[in-house]
Amino acid sequence: MRQILVDHARRRRAAKRGGGACRLTFDERLVPTDLAETDLVDLDDALNELESHHERTARVVELRYLAGLTIAETAKVLGVSDVTVTNDWRFAKTWLATLLGLPGA
């Protein structure tokens, strides 16, 4: 899901569009509302940076933010406790907000 959203954002940002490429319709309503306010390309870059330092924490962001899983579901997927996911999630939100220059960071 992350790659689909980032690819879509990159295409929209590109100066040239079209060519012989097959066009697919992207339903903007499927994007969570808080994602629409954040530049997805910048978010992807920030997630890549986070992943280079804290791989599991980046995975928590992908599962929680992009896939919409709950803390319990994320913990089950990663094979860790709910407390670990909660701590990783809290750290990731602060780290990403600081890196992206978002208010409240």
C-alpha positions in Angstrom: 0.0 0.0 0.0 2.8 2.4 0.9 4.4 2.0 -2.5 1.1 2.5 -4.3 0.5 5.8 -2.5 4.1 7.0 -3.0 4.0 6.1 -6.7 0.8 8.0 -7.1 2.2 11.1 -5.3 5.4 11.0 -7.5 3.3 10.8 -10.7 1.2 13.8 -9.6 4.4 15.7 -8.8 6.0 14.9 -12.1 6.3 17.7 -14.7 5.4 15.4 -17.6 2.6 12.9 -17.6 1.1 10.6 -20.2 3.0 8.9 -23.0 1.9 5.4 -24.0 1.4 4.3 -20.4 -1.8 2.6 -19.4 -3.7 4.9 -17.0 -5.4 3.6 -13.9 -7.8 5.5 -11.8 -6.8 6.1 -8.2 -9.6 6.6 -5.8 -8.6 9.5 -3.5 -11.3 8.5 -1.0 -9.3 5.4 -0.1 -6.4 7.5 1.3 -6.8 8.2 5.0 -7.6 11.9 5.5 -4.5 12.7 7.5 -2.4 11.2 4.7 -3.9 13.8 2.3 -2.3 16.6 4.3 1.2 15.1 4.3 3.3 15.0 1.2 3.6 11.2 0.6 7.0 11.5 -1.2 8.5 13.3 1.8 6.8 10.8 4.1 8.4 7.9 2.1 11.8 9.5 2.3 11.4 10.0 6.1 10.2 6.4 6.5 13.3 5.2 4.5 15.5 7.2 6.9 13.7 5.8 9.9 14.0 2.3 8.5 17.8 2.7 8.2 18.0 3.3 11.9 15.0 1.5 13.4 13.6 -1.2 11.0 10.9 -2.5 13.3 9.7 1.0 14.1 9.3 1.8 10.4 7.3 -1.4 9.9 5.0 -0.3 12.8 4.4 3.0 10.9 3.6 1.1 7.7 1.2 -1.2 9.4 -0.5 1.4 11.6 -0.6 4.5 9.4 -0.8 3.0 5.9 -2.5 -0.3 6.5 -4.7 0.9 9.3 -4.0 -1.9 11.7 -4.7 -1.6 15.4 -2.0 -1.9 18.0 -3.0 -5.4 18.8 -3.1 -6.4 15.1 0.3 -4.8 14.5 1.8 -6.6 17.5 0.5 -9.9 16.2 1.9 -9.4 12.7 5.3 -8.4 14.1 5.4 -11.0 16.9 5.9 -8.5 19.7 3.9 -7.2 22.6 1.3 -4.5 22.5 3.5 -2.3 24.7 6.4 -2.6 22.3 4.2 -1.5 19.4 2.8 1.4 21.5 6.3 2.5 22.4 7.6 2.2 18.8 4.5 4.0 17.5 5.0 6.9 20.0 8.7 7.2 19.1 8.0 7.0 15.3 5.3 9.7 15.4 7.6 12.1 17.2 10.7 11.3 15.1 8.8 11.6 11.8 7.1 14.9 12.9 10.4 16.3 13.8 12.0 15.2 10.5 9.1 16.5 8.4 8.9 19.7 10.3 5.3 19.2 11.4 3.7 21.2 14.2 3.8 19.7 17.7 7.1 18.0 17.0 
